């Protein structure tokens, strides 16, 4: 492997990405080049009007099986004829122009529902299964094309030109054309107490325990950009911190990119210092920018949801079967291994056993740990944060004999660079009325005798050592364990625990050191014997901490951490930077070699050359891999051009099709990637690196590509 290729591979490993369970095979795009329309988006934050040439198609015009289970809705049977035979009824014939063309190439959600109803009535269950899979694919594509991005903190119209910055700063940021500004401030809440800072017990770092959790805090913002100013947020966005008149680039991560008409939306995450006001400048708009490669202690390996995630403090392994946290190793001194032994209850054991509920009459427990694989999941990886989100209905112990669709469970882990804790977010939503004999939303089991003492926290935020006071057994906001000799600890902090449409929750979960004499456990049951109404939602946000803990310094340290997590930094839109603002020359420059118009070979010519590489499987569209959005990056090093290439979905995994092939497309010549690039003067060698991250979606298709596909 050449140095250039190694650089690109490293870049891919460190860059943020989104990994959906399956890339949709049905390109049911919801984008047309028509007159501007106003789309009313419904978000959890606020309603926002997005000006866009998108016309929202009704993919989700009716319920799949209704909310009650397997009873199909009664709908008009356009596709049903005498004798239960199907006739060919094209929805597209009722439409005109591009709409008709589009629906001739795929099928509407509503039409698939009609076919499904007909097959269900015929008891043709193989066709039913095929159609439910096809409906799922249509829903996934509708989400890609239509899901509301939310209300950005800084929208598309909120930007300034780099040319307006002071000379010292615009010289440092040469190559970038636009910027946005963020201000980050503390909440004004005082620290809980002053905490002693003893030497760190075993970690190969110079920081003190206090420094570890007050020095950095994750900042996440949603941003909007005009599509004519940026072609790839993942590739072009950079974040610089302003301090004492100087700019310094910091590690950042872009994810959840969405293209909506003339706008790009994305989420940006980075770490900020916890105890002072700071200003950050977000630079974007550089066609020569390359995917950034940041050093990070956060390393994520594996495929899908079965990942291994580690930072300087711990290594966590997620189950290859269902994605729950299976085991952890605390990375200090002897490296305490946290695991749950034995055979479980027929499923593989792990240290995280939630979420589940006991059905009416205490007949059975319905569990997420019984998933044979995650029903649905999304993964984001990067140098700042790894996110694993899984959702679906829990399974019966004799699934699929019982397969209730009553309570959807949406669970998310977040692991961060350089932080000694990770988060778990969860939301359980009732889709119909049902009885929960018991409902559990947090349980951790650790086999062995790795801990000697228990800790707990009441509503006053004070951490106590020893048995839980009976007065607080249903009002706990922190629980865990530590070893008084080794100083190892694992402590859960409950930051949010509430419900909509439900009785007051029990905040239970008293820790036990000798659960059946095999190890330590805590188990939180917020509901017992409760009628759960349709629409009820249970919310939770927890943090799990793995810091060295002593009875002297540990309580104050954990209290301060929970205080910080409950009172996070406040992020607001910053003001415009005037030319006469205090500005000093900054160290180095923002651009790497080849990103500031100084590439040995013109990037513009290279992108244009790749326009001659067509996807011949779209026989008459005459569309290139550039217009399809399959090219993620181009970098040039010493005459070697490396192309980072994606493929549309896992069913078509062989990217060498574009590397080796040459095809005729509707009388247009298609070149291979090497042949196309070698025609550009100065290109000595071409390398192609294929990646699945971030997963390709129709958001990446260019305006020219949409026209060619008649979308």
C-alpha positions in Angstrom: 0.0 0.0 0.0 1.4 3.4 -0.9 1.6 6.3 1.5 -1.1 8.0 -0.4 -3.5 5.1 -0.1 -2.7 4.7 3.6 -3.5 8.4 4.1 -6.9 8.0 2.4 -7.7 4.8 4.4 -6.8 6.6 7.6 -9.0 9.5 6.5 -11.9 7.2 6.0 -11.6 5.6 9.4 -11.5 8.9 11.2 -14.2 10.8 9.3 -17.8 10.9 10.4 -20.3 8.7 8.6 -23.8 7.3 8.8 -24.4 3.6 8.4 -28.0 2.7 7.8 -28.9 -1.0 8.1 -29.6 -1.3 4.4 -29.1 1.1 1.6 -32.5 1.3 -0.2 -32.6 -0.4 -3.5 -35.8 1.4 -4.6 -34.9 4.9 -5.8 -38.3 6.4 -4.9 -36.9 10.0 -4.9 -39.0 12.8 -3.9 -37.3 15.6 -5.9 -38.4 17.3 -9.1 -37.2 20.4 -10.9 -40.4 22.3 -10.7 -41.4 25.8 -9.5 -40.6 26.7 -5.9 -43.0 25.5 -3.2 -43.2 26.0 0.5 -42.9 22.9 2.6 -44.2 23.0 6.1 -41.9 20.7 8.2 -43.0 19.3 11.5 -40.1 18.9 13.9 -39.7 18.3 17.6 -38.0 21.7 18.0 -40.3 24.0 16.0 -42.1 24.4 12.7 -40.1 25.8 9.9 -40.8 26.7 6.3 -38.2 25.5 3.9 -38.3 26.9 0.4 -37.6 24.0 -1.9 -38.4 22.6 -5.4 -39.4 19.4 -3.6 -43.0 18.2 -4.0 -43.9 15.9 -1.2 -45.3 12.6 -2.5 -47.6 10.7 -0.3 -45.5 7.6 0.4 -47.1 7.2 3.7 -50.7 7.8 2.9 -52.2 4.9 4.9 -51.2 2.7 7.8 -49.4 -0.6 7.0 -51.3 -3.0 9.2 -53.1 -0.5 11.4 -51.9 0.1 15.0 -53.6 -2.9 16.4 -51.5 -5.6 14.8 -52.0 -7.8 11.8 -55.5 -6.6 10.8 -55.2 -4.9 7.4 -57.2 -1.7 6.8 -60.2 -1.9 4.4 -59.1 0.0 1.3 -60.4 0.2 -2.3 -59.0 -2.6 -4.3 -57.9 -1.0 -7.6 -55.6 -4.0 -8.2 -58.1 -6.7 -7.5 -60.2 -8.4 -10.2 -62.6 -11.3 -10.3 -61.3 -14.6 -8.9 -58.6 -12.7 -6.9 -56.5 -12.3 -9.9 -54.4 -9.2 -10.3 -54.6 -6.9 -13.2 -51.9 -4.4 -14.2 -53.1 -1.0 -12.9 -50.4 1.7 -13.2 -50.9 4.6 -10.8 -48.8 6.6 -13.2 -51.5 6.7 -15.9 -53.5 9.2 -13.8 -50.6 11.6 -13.7 -48.7 13.6 -16.3 -45.3 14.7 -17.3 -42.3 13.8 -15.1 -44.6 12.5 -12.4 -45.9 9.8 -14.7 -42.4 9.0 -15.9 -41.2 8.6 -12.3 -44.0 6.3 -11.2 -43.6 4.2 -14.3 -40.1 3.4 -13.0 -41.2 2.5 -9.5 -44.4 2.0 -7.5 -46.2 4.1 -4.9 -46.6 3.1 -1.3 -50.4 3.2 -1.8 -50.2 0.8 -4.8 -48.0 -1.6 -2.9 -50.5 -1.5 0.0 -53.3 -2.5 -2.5 -51.2 -5.4 -3.8 -50.4 -6.4 -0.2 -54.1 -6.4 0.8 -54.9 -8.6 -2.2 -52.1 -11.1 -1.5 -53.1 -11.2 2.2 -56.7 -12.1 1.3 -55.5 -14.8 -1.1 -53.2 -16.1 1.7 -50.3 -15.8 -0.6 -47.9 -15.3 2.3 -44.7 -15.4 0.3 -45.9 -12.5 -1.8 -47.0 -10.8 1.4 -43.5 -11.1 2.8 -42.0 -9.8 -0.5 -44.4 -6.8 -0.5 -43.8 -5.9 3.1 -40.0 -5.8 2.4 -40.7 -3.6 -0.7 -42.8 -1.3 1.5 -40.0 -1.1 4.0 -37.6 0.0 1.2 -40.1 2.6 0.0 -40.4 3.9 3.6 -36.6 4.1 4.0 -36.3 6.1 0.8 -39.2 8.4 1.8 -37.3 9.1 5.0 -34.1 9.9 3.0 -36.0 12.2 0.7 -38.7 13.8 2.9 -37.7 13.6 6.6 -37.8 17.1 8.1 -34.2 18.2 9.0 -35.4 20.4 11.9 -34.8 24.0 12.6 -31.1 24.8 12.2 -29.4 27.0 14.8 -27.8 28.8 11.9 -29.8 28.7 8.6 -28.8 29.0 5.0 -29.2 32.8 5.1 -26.9 33.2 8.1 -23.4 33.4 6.7 -20.6 35.8 5.9 -17.8 36.0 3.3 -14.3 35.0 4.4 -13.2 38.0 2.3 -14.7 40.3 4.9 -12.5 38.9 7.7 -9.3 40.7 8.9 -6.3 40.0 6.7 -4.6 37.7 9.2 -7.6 35.4 9.5 -8.5 35.3 5.8 -4.9 34.5 5.0 -5.0 31.6 7.5 -8.3 30.4 6.0 -7.3 30.7 2.4 -9.3 28.3 0.2 -12.6 28.7 2.1 -15.2 31.2 0.9 -17.8 31.4 3.7 -18.2 31.2 7.4 -20.7 31.1 10.3 -20.0 32.0 13.9 -21.1 30.3 17.1 -20.8 31.5 20.7 -20.6 29.0 23.5 -21.3 30.2 27.1 -21.6 28.6 30.5 -25.0 28.6 32.1 -24.0 30.8 34.9 -24.7 28.1 37.5 -21.9 27.8 40.1 -19.9 24.7 40.7 -21.3 22.3 43.3 -18.2 22.4 45.4 -14.4 22.7 45.1 -13.0 19.3 44.5 -9.5 18.1 45.5 -7.5 16.9 42.5 -5.4 13.9 43.5 -3.1 12.2 40.9 -5.0 10.2 38.4 -5.1 6.6 39.6 -3.6 4.5 36.9 -4.5 6.4 33.8 -1.6 7.1 31.4 -2.5 10.8 31.4 -1.3 13.9 33.2 -4.7 15.3 33.9 -6.5 15.2 37.3 -9.9 13.6 37.8 -11.5 17.1 37.9 -9.8 18.1 34.7 -11.1 15.0 33.0 -14.8 15.9 33.2 -14.8 19.7 33.4 -12.3 20.4 30.5 -14.5 19.3 27.6 -18.1 19.0 26.7 -19.8 17.8 23.4 -21.4 20.6 21.4 -23.9 19.5 18.7 -25.6 21.9 16.3 -27.8 21.6 13.3 -26.8 23.9 10.4 -28.2 24.9 7.0 -26.2 26.0 3.9 -27.2 27.2 0.4 -26.5 24.3 -2.0 -24.7 26.7 -4.4 -22.1 27.5 -1.7 -21.2 23.9 -0.7 -21.2 20.6 -2.5 -20.3 18.2 0.4 -20.6 19.3 4.0 -18.7 16.2 5.2 -15.7 17.2 3.0 -15.7 21.0 3.3 -16.7 22.0 6.8 -13.9 23.0 9.3 -14.2 24.5 12.8 -11.8 27.0 14.3 -11.7 28.3 17.8 -11.0 32.0 18.4 -8.8 32.7 21.4 -6.7 35.8 22.1 -7.1 37.0 18.5 -5.8 33.8 17.0 -7.6 31.0 15.1 -6.9 27.3 15.8 -8.6 24.4 14.0 -10.2 21.9 16.3 -11.4 18.4 15.7 -15.0 18.3 14.4 -17.4 15.8 12.9 -20.2 16.2 10.4 -23.1 13.7 10.1 -26.8 13.4 9.1 -26.3 15.3 5.8 -29.6 16.1 4.1 -30.2 17.9 0.8 -33.6 19.6 0.6 -34.1 21.5 -2.6 -31.6 24.4 -2.7 -30.3 23.7 0.8 -28.0 21.4 2.6 -28.5 20.5 6.3 -26.1 18.7 8.6 -25.3 18.1 12.2 -21.9 19.2 13.5 -20.3 18.0 16.7 -17.1 19.1 18.5 -15.8 19.4 22.0 -15.6 22.7 23.8 -14.1 23.7 27.2 -16.7 23.6 29.9 -15.9 26.7 32.1 -15.5 29.7 29.8 -17.1 31.7 27.0 -15.8 30.7 23.6 -16.3 31.7 20.0 -16.0 29.3 17.1 -15.9 30.0 13.4 -17.3 27.4 11.0 -15.6 27.6 7.6 -17.2 26.1 4.5 -17.4 26.5 0.7 -14.1 25.1 -0.6 -14.4 22.9 -3.8 -10.7 21.8 -3.3 -11.2 20.6 0.3 -10.5 16.9 1.1 -12.1 14.7 3.7 -10.4 15.7 7.0 -8.3 13.2 8.9 -8.1 14.1 12.6 -6.1 12.2 15.3 -8.4 10.8 18.0 -8.3 8.4 20.9 -11.8 7.3 19.8 -11.4 4.2 17.7 -14.4 2.2 16.4 -14.0 -1.1 14.6 -16.5 -3.6 13.2 -19.4 -3.6 10.8 -23.1 -2.7 11.3 -24.1 -2.4 15.0 -21.8 -5.1 16.3 -18.9 -2.7 17.1 -16.0 -2.3 19.4 -15.5 1.3 20.6 -12.6 2.5 22.8 -11.1 5.7 24.0 -8.4 6.5 26.6 -10.7 5.3 29.4 -12.5 2.1 28.4 -13.2 -0.3 25.6 -16.8 -1.3 25.0 -18.1 -4.2 22.9 -21.6 -4.3 21.5 -23.4 -7.6 20.9 -23.1 -8.9 17.3 -26.6 -10.3 17.7 -28.7 -7.4 19.0 -26.4 -4.4 19.6 -26.7 -4.2 23.4 -23.5 -3.3 25.4 -22.1 -6.8 26.0 -18.9 -6.1 28.0 -16.4 -3.4 28.9 -12.8 -3.1 29.9 -11.7 -0.2 32.1 -8.3 0.9 30.7 -6.4 1.6 33.9 -3.8 -0.5 35.8 -5.0 -4.1 35.7 -7.9 -3.4 33.3 -11.0 -4.6 35.1 -13.2 -6.5 32.7 -17.0 -6.0 33.2 -19.0 -8.9 31.8 -22.1 -11.0 32.6 -21.4 -14.7 32.6 -23.7 -17.7 32.3 -26.3 -18.5 29.6 -28.7 -15.7 30.4 -32.4 -16.7 29.8 -31.8 -18.3 26.5 -30.2 -15.2 25.0 -26.5 -14.3 25.1 -25.7 -12.4 28.3 -24.5 -8.8 28.4 -24.0 -6.2 31.0 -26.9 -4.0 29.7 -30.2 -5.9 29.9 -32.8 -3.2 29.3 -35.3 -2.5 27.7 -38.3 -4.8 28.2 -41.8 -5.2 29.6 -43.9 -7.9 31.2 -47.2 -8.4 29.3 -50.7 -8.5 30.8 -51.3 -11.1 33.5 -47.5 -11.4 33.9 -47.6 -14.0 31.1 -44.2 -13.3 29.5 -41.4 -10.8 29.2 -41.0 -9.0 25.9 -37.3 -8.1 25.4 -34.9 -6.2 23.1 -32.2 -8.6 24.1 -34.2 -11.3 22.3 -33.7 -9.7 18.9 -32.0 -12.0 16.5 -30.7 -8.8 14.9 -31.7 -5.2 15.2 -35.0 -4.6 13.5 -33.6 -1.2 12.4 -30.5 0.7 13.2 -28.3 3.7 12.3 -24.6 4.1 13.0 -22.5 7.3 13.0 -18.7 7.0 13.4 -16.1 9.7 13.6 -13.2 11.3 15.6 -15.5 13.0 18.1 -18.4 10.7 18.7 -19.7 7.2 17.8 -23.5 6.8 17.8 -25.4 3.6 17.6 -29.1 3.9 17.4 -31.5 0.9 17.3 -35.3 0.7 17.3 -38.1 -1.7 16.9 -40.6 -3.8 18.9 -39.1 -6.2 21.5 -39.5 -9.9 20.9 -41.3 -12.6 22.8 -39.4 -15.6 24.2 -41.2 -17.7 21.6 -41.1 -15.2 18.8 -42.8 -15.1 16.3 -45.8 -16.9 17.9 -46.4 -13.7 19.8 -45.3 -10.5 18.0 -47.0 -7.6 19.5 -46.5 -4.1 18.0 -47.5 -2.2 21.0 -44.4 -0.5 22.4 -41.7 0.8 20.0 -38.3 1.0 21.7 -35.7 3.5 20.4 -32.3 3.2 22.1 -29.1 5.1 21.4 -25.6 4.9 22.7 -23.1 7.8 22.4 -19.4 7.3 23.0 -17.0 10.3 23.0 -13.4 11.1 22.4 -11.5 11.9 25.5 -14.4 11.6 28.0 -14.7 9.0 30.8 -18.4 8.5 30.3 -20.9 7.5 27.6 -24.6 8.3 27.2 -27.7 6.2 26.6 -30.8 7.9 25.3 -34.1 6.0 25.0 -37.7 6.7 24.0 -40.5 4.1 24.4 -43.6 5.0 22.5 -47.0 3.2 22.9 -48.8 2.6 19.6 -51.9 1.2 21.2 -53.5 0.8 24.6 -52.0 -2.2 26.6 -51.3 -3.3 30.1 -47.7 -3.5 31.3 -47.5 -5.7 34.3 -44.0 -4.3 34.7 -41.7 -2.1 32.5 -37.9 -1.9 32.8 -35.8 0.8 31.3 -32.4 0.2 32.9 -30.5 -2.8 34.2 -26.8 -3.6 34.5 -25.3 -6.9 35.6 -21.6 -7.5 36.4 -20.5 -11.0 37.1 -17.7 -11.5 39.7 -16.7 -9.5 42.7 -15.0 -6.6 41.1 -16.7 -4.1 43.4 -16.8 -3.7 47.2 -19.2 -0.9 47.8 -22.4 0.6 46.5 -23.2 4.3 45.8 -26.5 6.2 45.3 -27.8 9.7 44.7 -31.1 11.1 45.8 -33.0 14.1 44.3 -30.7 16.5 46.2 -27.8 15.6 43.9 -25.6 14.3 46.8 -23.8 11.0 46.4 -24.0 8.6 49.3 -22.0 5.4 50.0 -23.7 2.3 51.3 -27.2 1.0 51.3 -30.0 3.1 49.9 -32.1 5.0 52.4 -35.6 3.4 52.2 -37.0 6.9 51.9 -35.3 7.3 48.5 -35.7 3.8 47.1 -38.1 5.1 44.4 -36.5 8.5 43.9 -32.9 7.6 42.8 -30.9 9.8 40.4 -27.6 8.0 40.5 -26.5 4.5 41.4 -23.4 2.4 41.0 -20.4 0.5 42.4 -16.8 1.1 43.3 -13.9 -0.9 44.7 -12.2 0.7 47.7 -8.9 -1.0 47.0 -8.5 -0.8 43.3 -10.6 2.5 42.9 -12.4 1.0 39.9 -16.0 2.2 39.5 -19.1 2.1 37.3 -21.8 4.7 38.1 -25.0 5.5 36.3 -26.3 9.1 36.4 -29.9 9.6 35.5 -30.1 13.0 33.8 -33.7 12.7 32.5 -36.4 10.3 33.4 -40.0 11.4 32.5 -43.1 10.3 30.6 -45.9 11.9 28.6 -49.3 10.5 29.1 -48.3 8.1 32.0 -48.5 8.2 35.8 -45.6 9.5 37.7 -42.6 7.3 37.2 -40.8 5.4 39.9 -37.1 6.2 39.9 -36.1 2.9 41.4 -33.0 0.6 41.0 -31.2 0.2 44.3 -27.8 -1.4 43.6 -27.0 -4.9 45.0 -23.5 -6.3 45.4 -24.4 -10.0 45.6 -27.1 -10.7 43.1 -27.7 -14.4 43.4 -24.1 -14.4 44.7 -22.6 -14.2 41.2 -22.2 -10.4 40.9 -23.5 -6.9 41.1 -26.8 -5.6 39.7 -29.2 -2.6 39.6 -32.6 -2.8 37.9 -34.9 0.2 37.4 -38.7 -0.5 36.9 -40.5 2.8 36.5 -43.9 1.2 36.0 -45.8 -1.7 37.6 -49.3 -2.9 36.8 -50.0 0.1 34.5 -52.5 0.6 31.7 -50.4 2.3 29.1 -52.4 4.5 26.7 -51.7 4.9 23.0 -49.5 7.8 22.4 -47.7 7.6 25.8 -44.0 8.2 25.6 -41.3 7.4 28.2 -38.1 9.5 27.9 -34.7 8.8 29.5 -31.1 10.1 29.2 -28.4 8.5 31.3 -24.6 8.9 31.6 -22.4 6.0 32.7 -19.1 7.0 34.3 -15.9 5.0 34.7 -13.6 7.2 36.8 -11.2 6.1 39.6 -13.2 6.6 42.8 -12.3 7.0 46.4 -14.6 7.6 49.4 -12.8 10.9 50.0 -12.8 12.5 46.6 -15.2 10.4 44.6 -18.6 11.8 45.8 -17.7 15.4 45.1 -16.2 14.4 41.7 -19.4 12.6 40.6 -21.7 15.3 42.0 -19.8 17.9 40.0 -20.0 15.8 36.9 -23.7 15.3 37.1 -24.1 19.1 37.8 -22.2 19.8 34.6 -24.2 17.3 32.6 -27.5 18.7 33.9 -26.4 22.3 33.1 -24.7 22.1 29.7 -23.0 24.8 27.7 -25.4 27.2 25.8 -24.8 27.6 22.1 -26.0 30.6 20.2 -25.5 32.3 16.8 -22.5 34.5 16.9 -22.1 37.9 15.5 -20.4 39.0 12.3 -16.6 39.5 12.5 -15.7 43.0 11.5 -12.5 43.8 9.7 -11.3 45.9 12.5 -11.7 43.2 15.2 -8.6 42.3 17.1 -6.9 39.7 15.0 -3.4 38.1 15.2 -1.6 35.9 12.8 -2.4 32.3 13.6 -0.1 29.3 13.5 0.1 27.5 10.2 -3.0 27.6 8.0 -6.4 25.9 7.8 -5.7 24.2 4.4 -3.7 21.0 4.0 -1.6 20.6 0.9 -3.8 20.8 -2.2 -6.8 22.5 -0.5 -6.1 26.1 -1.1 -6.0 26.2 -4.9 -2.4 24.9 -4.7 -3.0 21.3 -5.9 -0.3 19.9 -8.2 -3.1 19.0 -10.6 -6.2 21.1 -10.9 -9.0 19.5 -8.9 -11.5 21.1 -11.2 -10.1 19.2 -14.1 -10.1 16.0 -12.2 -13.8 16.3 -11.2 -14.6 17.2 -14.8 -12.7 14.1 -16.1 -14.7 11.9 -13.7 -17.8 13.2 -15.4 -16.8 10.8 -18.3 -17.2 7.8 -16.1 -20.9 6.7 -16.6 -23.1 4.2 -14.8 -23.9 2.0 -17.8 -26.5 0.1 -15.8 -28.7 3.2 -16.1 -28.9 2.4 -19.8 -30.3 5.6 -21.2 -29.7 8.2 -18.5 -26.1 8.9 -19.6 -25.3 9.8 -16.0 -21.8 10.0 -14.4 -20.6 8.8 -11.1 -20.1 12.4 -10.1 -23.7 13.4 -10.8 -24.8 10.3 -8.9 -22.8 11.5 -6.0 -20.7 8.3 -5.8 -17.3 10.2 -5.6 -16.7 11.3 -2.1 -13.2 12.7 -2.4 -10.2 13.3 -4.6 -6.7 14.0 -3.3 -3.4 14.5 -5.2 0.0 13.6 -3.8 3.1 13.6 -6.1 1.2 12.9 -9.2 -0.8 10.1 -7.6 -4.6 10.8 -7.6 -6.7 8.9 -5.1 -10.4 8.7 -5.6 -12.7 7.8 -2.7 -15.7 6.0 -4.2 -19.0 4.8 -2.8 -21.5 2.3 -4.2 -25.2 2.9 -4.0 -26.1 -0.2 -1.9 -24.7 -3.4 -0.6 -26.4 -5.4 -3.3 -23.9 -3.9 -5.7 -20.7 -4.1 -3.8 -18.1 -4.2 -6.6 -16.7 -0.7 -7.1 -14.1 -2.0 -9.5 -16.9 -2.0 -12.1 -16.1 1.7 -12.4 -12.3 1.2 -12.0 -11.9 -1.3 -14.8 -14.9 -1.2 -17.1 -15.6 0.9 -20.2 -19.0 0.8 -21.6 -21.1 2.4 -24.3 -24.2 4.2 -23.0 -26.8 5.4 -25.5 -24.0 6.2 -28.0 -22.0 8.0 -25.3 -18.6 6.7 -24.4 -18.0 5.8 -20.7 -14.4 5.6 -19.5 -13.0 3.8 -16.5 -11.8 5.9 -13.6 -8.1 5.5 -14.4 -8.6 6.1 -18.1 -10.6 9.3 -17.5 -8.1 10.7 -15.0 -4.9 9.8 -17.0 -6.1 12.2 -19.7 -5.5 15.1 -17.2 -1.9 16.4 -17.6 0.3 15.5 -14.6 -1.5 12.4 -13.5 1.0 9.5 -13.1 -1.0 7.0 -11.2 -4.6 6.5 -10.1 -5.8 4.7 -7.0 -9.4 4.0 -6.1 -10.4 3.4 -2.5 -14.0 2.1 -2.0 -15.9 3.0 1.1 -19.4 2.4 2.6 -19.1 5.3 4.9 -21.0 7.6 4.9 -23.7 5.4 3.3 -24.7 6.8 -0.1 -28.2 8.2 -0.4 -30.2 10.1 -3.0 -29.3 13.3 -1.2 -26.0 13.2 -2.9 -27.4 13.3 -6.5 -26.5 16.6 -8.1 -29.1 18.9 -9.8 -27.7 17.8 -13.2 -28.1 14.2 -12.1 -31.7 14.8 -11.1 -32.5 16.2 -14.5 -31.0 13.2 -16.2 -32.9 10.8 -14.0 -36.1 12.9 -14.6 -36.7 13.2 -10.8 
